């Protein structure tokens, strides 16, 4: 939802939206340019030291959620923008000629077509996000990687790490196959003209 909102802001027409569009561009460039681990550290450790009412009171889980959302929001907003640009402009023009406002044309005509085009890349992004959740262990959040590290240090065995790796594989491989299936289905529809 956050990524779609950023993509929509970047596509708003008119000069009055130029400041918002500029903020969306800066946001996407900034968070795509900084490593996820650094964003986690800055938000998870740095913001707590600011003394600001809401930001300094975040739990490690909330800080991790915010950091991952901001980082992947920059990437996924560009995926949505690519999907929006993949819809031929004549589609929006036809909707506008029927009397729809820009927002109505976007919501009822452009967005459904764009969403169909971006599902496979969004699933790829979700797979990457799923794997990057292991990075939250640097904040001391008790996730699978952190627990495997603790068990491994007591047992002097790599088995806990192998177990966590297996968990990631069990989650990501079915999603990868789903992505491949959706990509092939979209390709067949395009080639068939449907």
HULIN-V21215 format. One record per helix or strand. SS is the DSSP state (H for helix, E for strand). FROM is the first residue (numbers start at 1). TO is the last residue. If there is no record, write none. Layout:
# HULIN-V21215
ss=SS from=FROM to=TO
ss=SS from=FROM to=TO
This chain:
# HULIN-V21215
ss=H from=2 to=11
ss=H from=15 to=33
ss=H from=36 to=49
ss=H from=55 to=57
ss=H from=60 to=86
ss=H from=89 to=97
ss=H from=102 to=139
ss=H from=144 to=155
ss=H from=159 to=192
